[in-house]
Amino acid sequence: MFIWAFKGMDQNIAPSVHILLENNRPSCIMHPDTYLNKVIVGSQDGSLQLWNISTKKKLYEFKGWTSTICCCISSPALDVVAVGCSDGKIHVHNIRYDEEIVTFTHSTRGSVTALSFSTDGQPLLASGGTSGVISVWNLEKRKLQSVIRDAHDCSVVSLHFFANEPVLMSSSADNSIKMWIFDTSDGDPRLLRFRSGHSAPPLCIRYYANGRHILSAGQDRAFRLFSVVQDQQSRELSQRHVSKRAKKLRRKETEIKLKPVIAFDVAEIRERDWCNVVTCHMDTSQAYVWRLQNFVIGEHILTPRVENPTPIKSCAISVCGNFAVLGTAGGWIERFNLQSGISRGSYIDKFVRKTCAHDGEVIGIACDSTNTIMISAGFHGDVKVWDFKTREMKSRWEIGCSLVKIIYHRSNGLLATVADDLVIRLFDAVALRMVRKFEGHTDRITDMCFSEDGKWLLSSSMDGTFRIWNVILAKQIDAISVDVSITALSLSPNMDVLATTHVDQNGVYLWVNRAMFSSTSSNVSHGSGKEIVSVKQPSVSFAEDSIDNNFEKVNANPPQDEDASHSILDQQISDLVTLSLLPRSQWQSLINLDIIKARNKPIEPPKKPEKAPFFLPSIPSLSGEILFNSRQSADEEMDAQAGETDKKRKKTDNTVSQFLHFLQSSEENNFAAFTNYIKGLSSSALDVELRMLQIIDDHDELETEKRPELYFIELLLDYFIHEISCRNNFEFIQAVIRLFLKIHGEPIRCQSGLQDKAWKLLELQSTVWQKVDTLFQSTRCMVTFLSNSQF
């Protein structure tokens, strides 16, 4: 038995105390109320012992029972505990006198895995077992009060009565948590609310509704819609009266449901009109349609008209949402109308020995963006292109080895194929030739997906790696290793979140973009596959900086700071122009600050408050305190206002001193700290700090050339020259330069030293803007040409 101390656990996670239990194989542990530094330990041989964790000694051993103790819990009554055993019996025991008060026996077979006492005044004891049944016992009458037979599909893990409330919470190994309330006239509980997920690992997932939802199909025969935004919107799609049919047939709900989904396709365009999802199920010769608007299975069942029915292995929905194309294990491909469920013809290759499309299993089907062609792939490595309307074969090519999976990107017309040789091949469906070939995985490739723009291809494998390929540059750009191999993946349309499923994991894991790709590592090493970043799976609870701590490099390189990474990026791309990523209102308000001030100027001057009489009677208040006259109150108010004014003045002086400190401490090629400082200021604060450097003709004894303001103005000109030459924070620096010249234009014109800096800034600004304007001009010409063209 190990004991940890709460204090200092963050610094030292090692246990502080270790106790040997004398040949006892513990199965549960419990702390009885009012027993200081004592715990009760139950064992697999049925014995029950009382231990003192401070002295590390066994104080007492109870009589015990003949079966394994699975759970133990303390009751609201002192010295009374409830013990659940593997033989289905519940023993309510008095540990002070070592006497058994009452014994209950479960009506169903299996162990007692969870117990909980009610604390709202009702003498109730709830128990759960491995069969998923929850029993409620009346302690006063010493008999069974009610049974929730279909509480859970798997073993009940825990039960908990809310304090002083008739509410019971239960959780189970079926990945669900349910809340039951005892408010009926007969005392039986009813289901109040619940949350659930897949009770078995998901097989395939896909983003839906512009990345707000995820469709997921698992081995638990459930087809679910998860909400990425709000978990309350997550639900399981209904398969029509499963609970009623299960009760009528006296079978479990999982046995009534459809078999696990192995492939599905979805079209968002017809969601409000008719069914927009089609699913293929394991060892099933029929495909089912679903209507996501109502979260229910459709009324039509798509059955191919073939002499020898075989299981359906692949499916696809046309871009218009009107047709669904199915492929079977026997090589048959047939098209159906989703609105009516009627067959609209089959695709037959005349050169195949059998009257079908392929000589083997159809492993994938895809439709283009204009309903012109349909692409199908066979298990034996043959890829065929069909005319979608006439259903005639237009062309075909051979891969040379058995195919496993295909995906098609409708925007760029690229078809990605995965074969048994662990090579990913990209084909141009229009030109009918291979355009890319990616190698790197060392085990079976489980899934692939394109990014929304078609520039990236993401792939996962059973070797535990997840790789990102750049389609345009024809190379790998990142390689990531996870603890558990990925079985399915889907990238959101905004390319900011990646959803994955893993081997023997019931959840859907979400990866943020900044956690997916490592920025401090070498792109060359990742692209060649020599270096792989090891990443831990996302946890349920999000801790601060947990994403940044997820990376553990296999071949570690020294970390680089943010400034160094920016400098490396600037060296790699010399003509790069970077933006500040600030809100548009922040740098635009610098340009229009005078207009904003004029608009916010009050129309009427503030009115003076009405004067009160000088002498006011001092009368006691209800609390007994003497109220002072108004003159004293006015004096106190004026003193408070003067104090606030002094605080504001000191704050302004402190801000200006920070501004000058950052500016003076910044050297050439090291203005990052000053840039971050001024980017964090508001528009009005930055305007005040620039105006603090104005030269006012107050007949000072110092000569104009020796004024400290000119020194800081010269430093600002050096800063602008450096930033313009590096092309960093382009739009923000342009706005600051405009405000700076508007305030300090006259001193720069009068000083010869500042004029040279200004001429240098002008030449550099003209050169950089000419290059940027050339790029803008090319884009403007192209947009004008396309907008004026008549097709």
GUTOR-403691 format. One record per residue (C-alpha): x, y, z. Coordinates in nm, 2 decimals. Example, Ala and Ser with C-alpha at 12.3 -4.5 7.8 and 13.67 -1.06 7.14 Angstrom:
<recs>
     c1     c2     c3
   1.23  -0.45   0.78
   1.37  -0.11   0.71
</recs>
This chain:
<recs>
     c1     c2     c3
   0.00   0.00   0.00
   0.15   0.34  -0.11
   0.07   0.67   0.05
   0.13   1.02  -0.10
   0.14   1.35   0.07
  -0.07   1.63  -0.08
   0.19   1.90   0.01
   0.48   1.90  -0.23
   0.34   1.65  -0.47
   0.41   1.88  -0.77
   0.78   1.87  -0.69
   0.81   1.51  -0.58
   0.56   1.25  -0.72
   0.72   0.96  -0.54
   0.51   0.80  -0.26
   0.61   0.91   0.10
   0.50   0.59   0.27
   0.51   0.22   0.17
   0.34  -0.05   0.37
   0.37  -0.43   0.31
   0.03  -0.60   0.37
   0.17  -0.94   0.48
   0.07  -1.18   0.19
  -0.25  -1.00   0.14
  -0.36  -0.93  -0.22
  -0.57  -0.60  -0.18
  -0.87  -0.54  -0.40
  -1.02  -0.22  -0.25
  -0.94   0.04   0.01
  -1.17   0.27   0.21
  -1.14   0.53   0.49
  -1.41   0.50   0.75
  -1.55   0.83   0.89
  -1.41   0.96   1.22
  -1.13   0.69   1.21
  -0.82   0.91   1.21
  -0.52   0.78   1.01
  -0.70   0.45   0.95
  -0.81   0.27   0.64
  -0.99  -0.06   0.57
  -0.83  -0.29   0.32
  -1.03  -0.56   0.14
  -0.86  -0.85  -0.03
  -0.92  -1.10  -0.30
  -0.94  -1.39  -0.05
  -1.24  -1.22   0.13
  -1.05  -1.09   0.43
  -1.11  -0.73   0.57
  -0.83  -0.55   0.77
  -0.80  -0.23   0.96
  -0.46  -0.05   0.92
  -0.31   0.26   1.08
  -0.12   0.44   0.81
   0.08   0.65   1.06
   0.22   0.36   1.26
   0.22   0.12   0.96
   0.06  -0.15   1.17
  -0.25  -0.37   1.13
  -0.49  -0.30   1.41
  -0.76  -0.56   1.35
  -0.87  -0.83   1.11
  -1.24  -0.89   1.07
  -1.41  -1.22   1.02
  -1.43  -1.17   0.64
  -1.61  -1.38   0.38
  -1.53  -1.65   0.14
  -1.55  -1.45  -0.19
  -1.34  -1.17  -0.32
  -1.42  -0.82  -0.19
  -1.48  -0.59  -0.49
  -1.59  -0.26  -0.32
  -1.64  -0.11   0.02
  -1.81   0.21   0.13
  -1.88   0.40   0.45
  -2.24   0.47   0.55
  -2.39   0.79   0.71
  -2.42   0.59   1.03
  -2.09   0.57   1.23
  -1.91   0.24   1.24
  -2.12   0.09   0.96
  -1.98   0.00   0.62
  -2.12  -0.19   0.32
  -1.91  -0.45   0.14
  -1.97  -0.58  -0.21
  -1.84  -0.93  -0.30
  -1.78  -1.11  -0.62
  -2.06  -1.37  -0.55
  -2.32  -1.09  -0.58
  -2.38  -1.04  -0.21
  -2.38  -0.71  -0.02
  -2.28  -0.72   0.35
  -2.38  -0.43   0.58
  -2.12  -0.47   0.86
  -2.06  -0.30   1.20
  -1.68  -0.26   1.22
  -1.69  -0.15   1.58
  -1.84  -0.48   1.71
  -1.74  -0.69   1.40
  -2.11  -0.79   1.35
  -2.31  -0.83   1.03
  -2.63  -0.62   1.03
  -2.79  -0.74   0.71
  -2.70  -0.92   0.38
  -2.85  -0.86   0.04
  -2.81  -1.07  -0.27
  -2.83  -0.95  -0.63
  -3.09  -1.11  -0.85
  -2.85  -1.11  -1.15
  -2.53  -1.29  -1.18
  -2.20  -1.12  -1.15
  -1.99  -0.92  -0.89
  -2.10  -0.62  -0.70
  -1.87  -0.34  -0.84
  -2.02  -0.02  -0.69
  -2.21   0.09  -0.38
  -2.35   0.42  -0.25
  -2.57   0.53   0.05
  -2.84   0.79   0.03
  -2.79   1.10   0.25
  -3.12   1.28   0.20
  -3.31   1.11   0.48
  -3.43   0.80   0.29
  -3.27   0.47   0.41
  -3.15   0.36   0.06
  -2.85   0.17  -0.06
  -2.77   0.16  -0.43
  -2.56  -0.12  -0.58
  -2.43  -0.19  -0.93
  -2.28  -0.50  -1.08
  -2.10  -0.63  -1.38
  -2.42  -0.69  -1.56
  -2.50  -0.32  -1.58
  -2.80  -0.35  -1.35
  -2.85  -0.10  -1.06
  -3.04  -0.22  -0.75
  -3.19   0.00  -0.48
  -3.23  -0.15  -0.13
  -3.44  -0.03   0.15
  -3.24  -0.05   0.47
  -3.53  -0.02   0.71
  -3.75  -0.28   0.55
  -3.44  -0.48   0.46
  -3.56  -0.57   0.11
  -3.52  -0.48  -0.25
  -3.71  -0.16  -0.34
  -3.65  -0.12  -0.72
  -3.43  -0.24  -1.00
  -3.30  -0.05  -1.31
  -3.24  -0.33  -1.54
  -3.12  -0.14  -1.85
  -2.91   0.12  -1.66
  -2.59   0.05  -1.85
  -2.47  -0.19  -2.12
  -2.15  -0.28  -1.94
  -2.02  -0.31  -1.58
  -2.11  -0.03  -1.34
  -1.79   0.14  -1.24
  -1.91   0.38  -0.97
  -2.23   0.51  -0.79
  -2.27   0.83  -0.60
  -2.57   0.99  -0.42
  -2.56   1.37  -0.41
  -2.54   1.51  -0.06
  -2.89   1.57   0.08
  -3.05   1.52  -0.26
  -3.25   1.23  -0.41
  -3.02   1.22  -0.71
  -2.80   0.92  -0.80
  -2.51   0.94  -1.04
  -2.38   0.63  -1.21
  -2.09   0.57  -1.45
  -2.01   0.26  -1.65
  -1.75   0.09  -1.87
  -1.97   0.16  -2.17
  -1.84   0.52  -2.16
  -2.15   0.68  -2.02
  -2.25   0.87  -1.71
  -2.62   0.90  -1.61
  -2.81   1.09  -1.35
  -3.12   0.93  -1.18
  -3.37   1.11  -0.97
  -3.61   0.96  -0.71
  -3.92   1.17  -0.75
  -4.19   0.92  -0.85
  -4.48   0.82  -0.63
  -4.37   0.46  -0.60
  -4.01   0.55  -0.52
  -3.85   0.42  -0.84
  -3.58   0.62  -1.00
  -3.61   0.78  -1.35
  -3.34   0.89  -1.59
  -3.29   1.27  -1.55
  -3.00   1.33  -1.80
  -2.70   1.15  -1.93
  -2.38   1.19  -2.14
  -2.23   0.91  -2.34
  -1.97   0.83  -2.61
  -1.86   0.52  -2.80
  -1.84   0.21  -2.58
  -1.60   0.06  -2.84
  -1.32   0.22  -3.05
  -1.45   0.42  -3.35
  -1.37   0.30  -3.69
  -1.41   0.61  -3.91
  -1.47   0.98  -3.85
  -1.53   1.29  -4.06
  -1.59   1.66  -4.00
  -1.93   1.80  -4.08
  -2.11   2.14  -4.08
  -1.80   2.35  -4.15
  -1.60   2.19  -3.87
  -1.86   2.24  -3.59
  -1.95   1.86  -3.57
  -1.78   1.53  -3.62
  -1.95   1.22  -3.75
  -1.82   0.90  -3.59
  -1.90   0.54  -3.64
  -1.77   0.28  -3.39
  -1.75  -0.09  -3.32
  -2.03  -0.05  -3.07
  -2.28  -0.03  -3.36
  -2.34   0.34  -3.28
  -2.34   0.62  -3.53
  -2.27   0.94  -3.34
  -2.26   1.32  -3.41
  -2.02   1.50  -3.18
  -2.02   1.87  -3.13
  -1.68   2.04  -3.12
  -1.83   2.36  -2.98
  -2.08   2.24  -2.71
  -2.09   1.88  -2.58
  -2.46   1.91  -2.50
  -2.53   1.90  -2.87
  -2.35   1.56  -2.91
  -2.59   1.27  -2.96
  -2.63   0.92  -3.11
  -2.83   0.90  -3.43
  -3.15   0.71  -3.37
  -3.21   0.37  -3.53
  -3.59   0.38  -3.46
  -3.73   0.23  -3.15
  -3.43   0.02  -3.05
  -3.52   0.02  -2.68
  -3.88  -0.09  -2.74
  -3.77  -0.37  -2.97
  -3.50  -0.48  -2.72
  -3.76  -0.50  -2.44
  -4.01  -0.68  -2.66
  -3.75  -0.94  -2.77
  -3.58  -0.94  -2.42
  -3.24  -0.88  -2.57
  -2.98  -0.61  -2.53
  -2.99  -0.29  -2.73
  -2.65  -0.36  -2.89
  -2.78  -0.68  -3.03
  -3.08  -0.50  -3.20
  -2.87  -0.22  -3.36
  -2.72  -0.24  -3.70
  -2.38  -0.39  -3.74
  -2.08  -0.16  -3.71
  -2.03   0.10  -3.99
  -1.71   0.04  -4.19
  -1.75   0.33  -4.44
  -1.98   0.63  -4.49
  -2.01   0.94  -4.70
  -2.20   1.27  -4.64
  -2.33   1.56  -4.84
  -2.43   1.89  -4.67
  -2.61   2.04  -4.97
  -2.93   1.84  -4.92
  -2.95   1.82  -4.55
  -3.29   1.99  -4.53
  -3.44   1.81  -4.83
  -3.38   1.44  -4.78
  -3.13   1.19  -4.64
  -2.78   1.31  -4.68
  -2.57   1.03  -4.53
  -2.51   0.68  -4.66
  -2.34   0.40  -4.45
  -2.19   0.06  -4.53
  -2.21  -0.20  -4.25
  -1.99  -0.49  -4.17
  -2.10  -0.81  -4.35
  -2.42  -0.65  -4.47
  -2.54  -0.65  -4.83
  -2.75  -0.34  -4.78
  -2.67   0.03  -4.73
  -2.86   0.26  -4.50
  -2.94   0.63  -4.54
  -2.96   0.88  -4.25
  -3.11   1.23  -4.22
  -2.89   1.45  -4.01
  -3.15   1.72  -3.98
  -3.37   1.49  -3.76
  -3.08   1.28  -3.63
  -3.26   0.96  -3.74
  -3.21   0.67  -3.98
  -3.39   0.72  -4.32
  -3.69   0.53  -4.45
  -3.50   0.38  -4.75
  -3.27   0.08  -4.76
  -3.04   0.07  -5.06
  -3.01  -0.29  -5.19
  -2.81  -0.37  -5.50
  -2.99  -0.57  -5.76
  -2.74  -0.85  -5.81
  -2.79  -1.22  -5.84
  -2.54  -1.32  -5.57
  -2.55  -1.05  -5.29
  -2.22  -0.97  -5.13
  -2.14  -0.72  -4.85
  -2.11  -0.36  -4.94
  -1.76  -0.23  -4.89
  -1.76   0.13  -5.02
  -1.99   0.42  -5.09
  -1.99   0.78  -5.22
  -2.25   1.06  -5.26
  -2.24   1.29  -5.56
  -2.16   1.65  -5.52
  -2.53   1.75  -5.59
  -2.65   1.52  -5.31
  -2.90   1.34  -5.53
  -2.72   1.01  -5.59
  -2.54   0.75  -5.39
  -2.30   0.50  -5.55
  -2.23   0.17  -5.38
  -1.95  -0.09  -5.43
  -1.97  -0.45  -5.31
  -1.72  -0.72  -5.22
  -1.81  -0.90  -5.55
  -1.71  -0.61  -5.77
  -2.06  -0.48  -5.83
  -2.12  -0.10  -5.85
  -2.47   0.05  -5.86
  -2.62   0.40  -5.84
  -2.92   0.50  -5.63
  -3.14   0.80  -5.60
  -3.13   0.92  -5.23
  -3.47   1.09  -5.24
  -3.66   0.79  -5.36
  -3.42   0.50  -5.28
  -3.47   0.37  -5.64
  -3.18   0.22  -5.84
  -3.06   0.43  -6.13
  -2.84   0.18  -6.30
  -2.52  -0.02  -6.25
  -2.16   0.02  -6.39
  -2.04  -0.28  -6.59
  -1.71  -0.34  -6.75
  -1.75  -0.55  -7.06
  -1.39  -0.68  -7.04
  -1.43  -0.84  -6.70
  -1.51  -1.21  -6.69
  -1.81  -1.15  -6.46
  -2.08  -0.90  -6.54
  -1.97  -0.64  -6.30
  -1.73  -0.34  -6.27
  -1.43  -0.51  -6.11
  -1.30  -0.86  -6.08
  -1.27  -0.83  -5.70
  -1.37  -0.62  -5.41
  -1.44  -0.25  -5.47
  -1.23  -0.08  -5.20
  -1.32   0.28  -5.29
  -1.55   0.50  -5.49
  -1.53   0.88  -5.56
  -1.73   1.13  -5.76
  -1.59   1.46  -5.91
  -1.72   1.81  -5.85
  -1.93   1.83  -6.17
  -2.09   1.49  -6.18
  -1.89   1.42  -6.50
  -1.69   1.12  -6.39
  -1.69   0.85  -6.13
  -1.38   0.68  -6.01
  -1.36   0.33  -5.86
  -1.07   0.11  -5.74
  -1.06  -0.26  -5.71
  -0.87  -0.47  -5.46
  -0.64  -0.62  -5.73
  -0.50  -0.28  -5.82
  -0.71  -0.16  -6.11
  -0.85   0.20  -6.11
  -1.13   0.28  -6.35
  -1.28   0.61  -6.46
  -1.65   0.60  -6.56
  -1.88   0.85  -6.72
  -2.12   0.93  -6.44
  -2.43   0.97  -6.66
  -2.39   0.70  -6.93
  -2.22   0.46  -6.69
  -1.96   0.36  -6.95
  -1.60   0.31  -6.87
  -1.37   0.59  -7.01
  -1.03   0.47  -6.90
  -0.84   0.25  -6.66
  -0.49   0.20  -6.52
  -0.31  -0.06  -6.31
  -0.13   0.01  -5.99
   0.07  -0.31  -5.99
  -0.02  -0.43  -5.64
  -0.32  -0.47  -5.42
  -0.50  -0.15  -5.32
  -0.62  -0.08  -4.96
  -0.78   0.27  -4.97
  -0.84   0.57  -5.20
  -0.94   0.93  -5.14
  -1.03   1.19  -5.39
  -1.00   1.57  -5.37
  -1.27   1.73  -5.58
  -1.11   2.08  -5.61
  -0.78   1.97  -5.76
  -0.88   1.64  -5.92
  -0.61   1.44  -5.74
  -0.67   1.07  -5.64
  -0.46   0.93  -5.36
  -0.42   0.56  -5.34
  -0.26   0.33  -5.07
  -0.13  -0.01  -5.17
   0.02  -0.31  -4.99
   0.37  -0.19  -5.06
   0.31   0.10  -4.81
   0.35   0.36  -5.09
   0.11   0.66  -5.13
   0.05   0.74  -5.50
  -0.12   1.05  -5.63
  -0.29   1.04  -5.97
  -0.43   1.32  -6.19
  -0.78   1.19  -6.27
  -0.80   1.41  -6.58
  -0.45   1.36  -6.72
  -0.46   0.99  -6.62
  -0.11   0.97  -6.49
   0.08   0.95  -6.16
   0.20   1.29  -6.04
   0.33   1.22  -5.69
   0.48   0.93  -5.49
   0.53   0.94  -5.12
   0.73   0.68  -4.92
   0.81   0.67  -4.55
   0.56   0.45  -4.36
   0.70   0.12  -4.23
   0.36  -0.05  -4.15
   0.01  -0.07  -4.27
  -0.14   0.27  -4.36
  -0.47   0.31  -4.18
  -0.61   0.64  -4.31
  -0.55   0.95  -4.52
  -0.72   1.28  -4.58
  -0.65   1.60  -4.79
  -0.65   1.95  -4.65
  -0.94   2.17  -4.76
  -0.71   2.36  -5.01
  -0.56   2.03  -5.14
  -0.20   2.14  -5.06
  -0.14   1.89  -4.78
  -0.20   1.52  -4.76
  -0.21   1.37  -4.41
  -0.16   0.99  -4.35
  -0.14   0.76  -4.05
   0.00   0.42  -4.00
   0.02   0.13  -3.76
   0.39   0.21  -3.71
   0.27   0.49  -3.47
   0.36   0.78  -3.70
   0.15   1.05  -3.85
   0.30   1.22  -4.15
   0.22   1.54  -4.34
   0.30   1.56  -4.71
   0.32   1.88  -4.92
   0.15   1.79  -5.25
   0.29   2.10  -5.44
   0.65   2.05  -5.33
   0.63   1.67  -5.35
   0.80   1.62  -5.01
   0.73   1.54  -4.65
   0.70   1.84  -4.42
   0.65   1.68  -4.08
   0.65   1.34  -3.91
   0.50   1.29  -3.57
   0.50   0.98  -3.35
   0.21   0.91  -3.11
   0.18   0.67  -2.81
  -0.10   0.47  -2.97
  -0.14   0.42  -3.34
  -0.40   0.62  -3.53
  -0.68   0.43  -3.70
  -0.88   0.72  -3.85
  -0.82   1.10  -3.90
  -1.00   1.40  -4.04
  -0.88   1.76  -4.07
  -1.13   2.05  -4.02
  -1.22   2.27  -4.31
  -1.04   2.56  -4.15
  -0.73   2.34  -4.11
  -0.70   2.44  -3.74
  -0.80   2.12  -3.57
  -0.72   1.75  -3.65
  -0.95   1.48  -3.52
  -0.81   1.13  -3.47
  -0.91   0.79  -3.33
  -0.66   0.54  -3.19
  -0.63   0.16  -3.14
  -0.84   0.04  -2.84
  -0.94   0.40  -2.75
  -1.31   0.49  -2.72
  -1.26   0.87  -2.76
  -1.21   1.11  -3.05
  -0.89   1.31  -3.00
  -0.86   1.67  -3.11
  -0.52   1.82  -3.20
  -0.47   2.20  -3.23
  -0.27   2.32  -3.52
   0.01   2.46  -3.31
   0.04   2.13  -3.13
   0.05   1.93  -3.45
   0.35   2.09  -3.61
   0.68   2.16  -3.44
   0.82   2.50  -3.51
   1.16   2.47  -3.34
   1.28   2.16  -3.53
   1.46   2.14  -3.85
   1.24   2.12  -4.16
   1.50   1.93  -4.35
   1.52   1.65  -4.09
   1.15   1.62  -4.07
   1.11   1.63  -4.44
   1.35   1.35  -4.49
   1.20   1.14  -4.21
   1.52   1.12  -4.01
   1.37   1.30  -3.72
   1.03   1.22  -3.57
   0.86   1.43  -3.30
   0.71   1.22  -3.02
   0.37   1.36  -2.90
   0.15   1.25  -2.62
  -0.22   1.21  -2.67
  -0.44   1.50  -2.57
  -0.59   1.46  -2.22
  -0.95   1.52  -2.12
  -0.86   1.80  -1.89
  -0.66   2.09  -2.03
  -0.38   2.22  -1.82
  -0.19   2.54  -1.88
   0.10   2.50  -2.12
   0.01   2.13  -2.17
   0.03   2.17  -2.55
   0.38   2.31  -2.53
   0.49   2.03  -2.30
   0.36   1.75  -2.53
   0.67   1.74  -2.75
   0.95   1.51  -2.68
   1.20   1.48  -2.96
   1.36   1.15  -3.04
   1.67   1.33  -3.17
   1.67   1.63  -2.94
   1.80   1.97  -3.07
   1.86   2.27  -2.84
   1.55   2.48  -2.82
   1.55   2.81  -3.00
   1.37   3.12  -2.88
   1.11   3.31  -3.07
   1.34   3.58  -3.20
   1.59   3.32  -3.33
   1.32   3.13  -3.51
   1.20   3.45  -3.67
   1.55   3.54  -3.78
   1.60   3.19  -3.93
   1.27   3.23  -4.12
   1.38   3.57  -4.25
   1.70   3.42  -4.37
   1.52   3.14  -4.55
   1.29   3.37  -4.74
   1.46   3.70  -4.82
   1.16   3.87  -4.99
   0.91   3.78  -4.72
   0.68   4.06  -4.60
   0.53   3.98  -4.26
   0.23   4.14  -4.10
   0.19   4.22  -3.73
  -0.13   4.01  -3.68
  -0.28   4.30  -3.48
  -0.65   4.39  -3.51
  -0.71   4.62  -3.80
  -0.87   4.88  -3.57
  -0.55   4.91  -3.37
  -0.33   5.03  -3.65
  -0.60   5.21  -3.85
  -0.69   5.42  -3.54
  -0.33   5.55  -3.54
  -0.39   5.71  -3.88
  -0.73   5.85  -3.80
  -0.66   5.95  -3.44
  -0.75   6.32  -3.49
  -1.08   6.23  -3.65
  -1.16   6.00  -3.35
  -1.07   6.27  -3.10
  -1.28   6.53  -3.28
  -1.58   6.29  -3.30
  -1.55   6.21  -2.92
  -1.51   6.57  -2.82
  -1.80   6.67  -2.59
  -2.05   6.91  -2.74
  -2.11   7.12  -2.42
  -1.86   7.20  -2.15
  -1.92   7.02  -1.82
  -2.16   7.21  -1.59
  -2.05   7.31  -1.24
  -2.24   7.15  -0.96
  -2.49   7.37  -0.77
  -2.33   7.54  -0.47
  -2.45   7.44  -0.13
  -2.48   7.68   0.17
  -2.16   7.74   0.35
  -2.31   7.66   0.69
  -2.50   7.34   0.73
  -2.63   7.20   1.06
  -2.43   6.90   1.19
  -2.70   6.64   1.27
  -2.64   6.29   1.39
  -2.73   6.01   1.15
  -2.91   5.69   1.23
  -2.58   5.52   1.32
  -2.49   5.80   1.56
  -2.22   5.95   1.35
  -2.21   6.33   1.30
  -2.25   6.45   0.94
  -1.99   6.72   0.85
  -2.07   7.03   0.65
  -2.05   7.05   0.28
  -1.73   7.27   0.28
  -1.54   6.99   0.45
  -1.68   6.73   0.21
  -1.59   6.95  -0.08
  -1.24   6.99   0.04
  -1.20   6.62   0.09
  -1.34   6.56  -0.26
  -1.09   6.81  -0.41
  -0.80   6.65  -0.23
  -0.91   6.31  -0.36
  -0.93   6.45  -0.72
  -0.58   6.60  -0.68
  -0.45   6.26  -0.56
  -0.59   6.09  -0.86
  -0.44   6.35  -1.09
  -0.10   6.29  -0.93
  -0.14   5.92  -0.97
  -0.23   5.96  -1.34
   0.07   6.20  -1.39
   0.31   5.95  -1.22
   0.17   5.67  -1.43
   0.22   5.87  -1.75
   0.57   5.96  -1.65
   0.64   5.59  -1.57
   0.50   5.49  -1.91
   0.72   5.74  -2.09
   1.02   5.63  -1.90
   0.95   5.27  -2.01
   0.91   5.38  -2.37
   1.25   5.57  -2.36
   1.41   5.28  -2.18
   1.31   5.02  -2.44
   1.41   5.26  -2.72
   1.75   5.34  -2.57
   1.84   4.98  -2.47
   1.76   4.86  -2.82
   2.05   4.82  -3.05
   2.06   4.78  -3.42
   1.92   4.43  -3.53
   1.78   4.39  -3.19
   1.45   4.59  -3.18
   1.23   4.29  -3.10
   1.17   4.40  -2.74
   1.08   4.76  -2.84
   0.84   4.63  -3.12
   0.66   4.40  -2.88
   0.63   4.69  -2.63
   0.47   4.94  -2.87
   0.24   4.67  -3.02
   0.10   4.62  -2.67
   0.01   4.99  -2.64
  -0.32   5.14  -2.73
  -0.34   5.40  -3.01
  -0.39   5.69  -2.77
  -0.11   5.57  -2.54
   0.13   5.55  -2.84
   0.03   5.89  -2.96
   0.10   6.04  -2.61
   0.44   5.88  -2.59
   0.54   6.01  -2.94
   0.42   6.36  -2.85
   0.63   6.36  -2.53
   0.93   6.39  -2.76
   0.81   6.71  -2.92
   1.05   7.02  -2.90
   0.87   7.32  -2.75
   1.03   7.66  -2.80
   1.05   7.76  -2.43
   1.38   7.96  -2.46
   1.58   7.69  -2.29
   1.94   7.76  -2.23
   2.04   7.44  -2.41
   2.12   7.46  -2.78
   1.88   7.30  -3.02
   2.13   7.04  -3.14
   2.20   6.92  -2.78
   1.84   6.86  -2.69
   1.78   6.50  -2.56
   1.46   6.48  -2.77
   1.66   6.49  -3.09
   1.86   6.19  -2.98
   1.55   5.98  -2.92
   1.40   6.10  -3.26
   1.72   5.98  -3.43
   1.68   5.64  -3.25
   1.33   5.61  -3.38
   1.44   5.68  -3.73
   1.70   5.40  -3.70
   1.43   5.17  -3.57
   1.21   5.25  -3.87
   1.49   5.19  -4.11
   1.57   4.86  -3.96
   1.21   4.74  -3.96
   1.14   4.85  -4.32
   1.46   4.68  -4.44
   1.35   4.35  -4.26
   0.99   4.39  -4.38
   0.85   4.30  -4.04
   0.51   4.41  -3.90
   0.46   4.59  -4.23
   0.12   4.75  -4.19
   0.18   4.85  -3.82
   0.51   5.01  -3.90
   0.36   5.21  -4.18
   0.09   5.35  -3.95
   0.35   5.44  -3.68
   0.57   5.61  -3.94
   0.28   5.83  -4.06
   0.20   5.93  -3.70
   0.56   5.99  -3.62
   0.62   6.22  -3.93
   0.30   6.41  -3.85
   0.42   6.50  -3.50
   0.80   6.54  -3.56
   0.81   6.64  -3.93
   0.92   7.00  -3.85
   1.22   6.91  -3.63
   1.34   6.66  -3.89
   1.32   6.93  -4.16
   1.53   7.17  -3.96
   1.81   6.94  -3.85
   2.06   6.83  -4.11
   2.15   6.51  -3.92
   1.79   6.40  -3.91
   1.74   6.49  -4.27
   2.00   6.23  -4.38
   1.82   5.96  -4.18
   1.49   6.07  -4.33
   1.63   6.05  -4.69
   1.76   5.70  -4.62
   1.42   5.60  -4.48
   1.25   5.75  -4.79
   1.47   5.56  -5.03
   1.43   5.23  -4.85
   1.05   5.28  -4.82
   1.02   5.35  -5.19
   1.22   5.04  -5.28
   1.02   4.81  -5.06
   0.68   4.96  -5.16
   0.77   4.93  -5.53
   0.81   4.55  -5.49
   0.50   4.51  -5.29
   0.30   4.73  -5.53
   0.42   4.52  -5.82
   0.28   4.21  -5.67
  -0.05   4.39  -5.59
  -0.07   4.52  -5.95
  -0.03   4.17  -6.09
  -0.31   4.05  -5.87
  -0.53   4.35  -5.96
  -0.48   4.29  -6.33
  -0.57   3.92  -6.29
  -0.89   4.00  -6.09
  -0.99   4.27  -6.34
  -0.94   4.04  -6.64
  -1.14   3.76  -6.48
  -1.42   3.99  -6.37
  -1.46   4.15  -6.72
  -1.44   3.82  -6.91
  -1.76   3.68  -7.05
  -1.77   3.30  -7.05
</recs>
